[in-house]
Amino acid sequence: MEITETPVVTVMKELIKPDRIVETHISYVFLKDDYVYKVKKSVDFGFLDFSSKKKRKAMCILEKELNERFCKDIYLDVLKIVRKEKSFDLVKYDSSLLTIDYCVKMKRINDNAFLSAKVANGEVGTEDAVKIGENIAKLFKNIKTDPYAAEANGSYDIVRFNCEENFAQTEGYKGNLINGSQFDFIKKQTMKFLDENKELFDRRLKDGYVVDGHGDLRLEHIYMDGDDFGLIDCIEFNQRFRFNDVMSEIGFLSMEVDQMGKTEFSDGLLEGFFKVYNDEDSRKLLNFYRCYRAYVRAKVTCFLLSSKDENWEHYKKSKDDVTKLMNMAALYAANMFETKSFIFYGLMASGKTRNAKVFSEIFPVRHINTDVVRKVMHGIDPESKVHVDFGVDIYSKENSLKLYEELGMMAESSRKLGRMSVIDGSFSKTEYLDRIKLSYNGDFLKIRFFASEDEIMSRLEKRKNRICVTDGRIEIYESQKKTAQDIGADFEIETTGRAEDNAVKILGFIINEA
C-alpha cells in the first residue's frame, strides 16, 4: 500500500528512519528496530473524532491506559512530536515545546508472535486454543468497570439500538449485496431474541458481565511470546464499541476463526473461556453475539463495496466475504434460541457425505462422519478399506450401537459450545437414532439424501479403486437397501445437482422452519 505523505509522516520518517510504515484508515504506524510509534490521523468519522491535536493527545493517553490492562510492558509512553529550531524531536507529551502531533510508543512484538500468524502457520492446535480462551477470560474477569459507565454504554437499550442500527443501515443492500430472505430471517430472530430476553440482558449488566473491555478482539490483536500473553489495540475512541458483554468479545473472536474455517480451534477457545464463565446465561448469549458480530462485519464490507465498482481488484473477494458472513450469521441466527444438529442420512452412495462435507465448508458446523468415527474407535486408519460381509465385524449391530452412542456424545459436546453438528451416516435402523438420543440432549433436523439406482451403481463402481473412508460397495448395497428402516425425514435432497446448491436449499429449509 502506498503511504500518504503528510507533514507528520515526513517528520517521523526523518526522525526515526522507520524500517516499515503501515497505514490504516485511522493511523500511521512506524516500525523501527524494537519499537513501534503510532500516530493518529486527523479524521472525524462520527463514531471516531481525531480532528484536533487536543483530541489526538487525549486518545493517545487513553489508548496507553486502556491497553495496559491487557498486556505488560508493551505500551511504553505517550510522546509529543516537536519542533526544535531547525530540527524535530520526540519528547514527553506534557512538554511545553511547539507541538506538531502526538504518538504512542510501544515495544515491537515479533510478527510471528501474533495469534493470527500462529494459526496461519499451523503452530497452535485445539489444546493451545483452550488455554488461550481461558487466559482471555481471566483478563476480562479482572477488569474493573464503572457500573454507571457500563449502564450508559452497554445496557439492553444500547444493544437493541446497535442491532436496529445495523438493519437500518443495510436494508438498502437487500437483493443486491445481501440475500433478502437471510436479511429478513436474521432481523426476525434478532429482534425476537431481544424482545424475549430483556431480563437476561438486564441481569448481565447488574451482575457485572458488561465490562469496559476490548471491543475488537481478533487474532491479530492477541500475542504469545514465550511466557508472555496479552491483547493489544483495544478500542479507545468510542465507549459504545468498547463496553460489551464478555460473550460479545469472545463471540467476535470465535466468529472470526469460524470464518477461516477453523471451527475446532474456535471451539477450543470457547471451551477455555467457559472454564471461567461457566454459566447458563453466557452460553445462551453465544450465538446471539456471534450472529451480531458476523452481521456487523458483513455490513462494514457492504459499506466498502458501495464505494467501489467491479473493476476494483478486491471487489469479487469482498463480495464473497459478504456472502460467507451472511451465511454464518443466518446459521447462528437459526441456533440463537437453541443449538440444533443435523442428521444427513441415506443409503450408501446416496451423496450424503459429499453434501455434508460441502455444507460444513460453507457454514460453521461440525462434520461428524460415521465411517471415520467407526474406524477410529477400532484403531483403524480411516482411509483403509475394510472388506467384510454386511452387518459383521466392525459393522455388527453391537458395534454400530456403540458407534451411534459415541456420535451422540460428540454432537452433545459441540452443542454445549453452541456449535451445530452434521452427523453423516446411513441411519439404516431406527434404534441407531434412539441410541444417539441417549447421549444427545438437543433437537435434530433429519435430511435424507437419495439418487437413482443407476446413479448409485455408477458411484459405487467408481469407488472401487479410489481411496476413501467409506466401505460401501456394490455387493452389499442390496442387503443394506432391503433391511433399511425409515427414520423419517424433515427434508429430502436428490443429489444429482451441485452440493453447493443443495447447501443453499438446506439453509432455505432452516429459514422457513424457524
C-alpha positions, 0 to 999 in steps of 0.5 A: 500500500502506498503511504500518504505523505503528510507533514507528520509522516515526513517528520517521523520518517526523518526522525526515526528512519522507520524500517516499515510504515503501515497505514490504516484508515485511522493511523500511521504506524512506524516500525523501527528496530524494537519499537513501534510509534503510532500516530493518529490521523486527523479524521472525524468519522462520527463514531471516531473524532481525531480532528484536533491535536487536543483530541489526538493527545487525549486518545493517545493517553487513553489508548496507553491506559486502556491497553495496559490492562491487557498486556505488560510492558508493551505500551511504553509512553505517550510522546509529543512530536516537536519542533526544535529550531531547525530540527524535530524531536520526540519528547514527553507529551506534557512538554511545553515545546511547539507541538506538531502531533502526538504518538504512542510508543510501544515495544515491537512484538515479533510478527510471528508472535501474533495469534493470527500468524500462529494459526496461519502457520499451523503452530497452535492446535485445539489444546493451545486454543483452550488455554488461550480462551481461558487466559482471555477470560481471566483478563476480562474477569479482572477488569474493573468497570464503572457500573454507571459507565457500563449502564450508559454504554452497554445496557439492553437499550444500547444493544437493541439500538446497535442491532436496529442500527445495523438493519437500518443501515443495510436494508438498502443492500437487500437483493443486491449485496445481501440475500433478502430472505437471510436479511429478513430471517436474521432481523426476525430472530434478532429482534425476537431474541431481544424482545424475549430476553430483556431480563437476561440482558438486564441481569448481565449488566447488574451482575457485572458481565458488561465490562469496559473491555476490548471491543475488537478482539481478533487474532491479530490483536492477541500475542504469545511470546514465550511466557508472555500473553496479552491483547493489544489495540483495544478500542479507545475512541468510542465507549459504545464499541468498547463496553460489551458483554464478555460473550460479545468479545469472545463471540467476535473472536470465535466468529472470526476463526469460524470464518477461516474455517477453523471451527475446532480451534474456535471451539477450543477457545470457547471451551477455555473461556467457559472454564471461567464463565461457566454459566447458563446465561453466557452460553445462551448469549453465544450465538446471539453475539456471534450472529451480531458480530458476523452481521456487523462485519458483513455490513462494514464490507457492504459499506466498502463495496458501495464505494467501489465498482467491479473493476476494483481488484478486491471487489469479487473477494469482498463480495464473497466475504459478504456472502460467507458472513451472511451465511454464518450469521443466518446459521447462528441466527437459526441456533440463537434460541437453541443449538440444533444438529443435523442428521444427513442420512441415506443409503450408501452412495446416496451423496450424503457425505459429499453434501455434508462435507460441502455444507460444513465448508460453507457454514460453521458446523461440525462434520461428524462422519460415521465411517471415520468415527467407526474406524477410529474407535477400532484403531483403524486408519480411516482411509483403509478399506475394510472388506467384510460381509454386511452387518459383521465385524466392525459393522455388527449391530453391537458395534454400530450401537456403540458407534451411534452412542459415541456420535451422540456424545460428540454432537452433545459436546459441540452443542454445549459450545453452541456449535451445530453438528452434521452427523453423516451416516446411513441411519439404516435402523431406527434404534441407531437414532434412539441410541444417539438420543441417549447421549444427545440432549438437543433437537435434530433436523433429519435430511435424507439424501437419495439418487437413482439406482443407476446413479448409485451403481455408477458411484459405487463402481467408481469407488472401487479403486479410489481411496476413501473412508467409506466401505460401501460397495456394490455387493452389499448395497442390496442387503443394506437397501432391503433391511433399511428402516425409515427414520423419517425425514424433515427434508429430502435432497436428490443429489444429482445437482451441485452440493453447493446448491443443495447447501443453499436449499438446506439453509432455505429449509432452516429459514422457513422452519424457524 
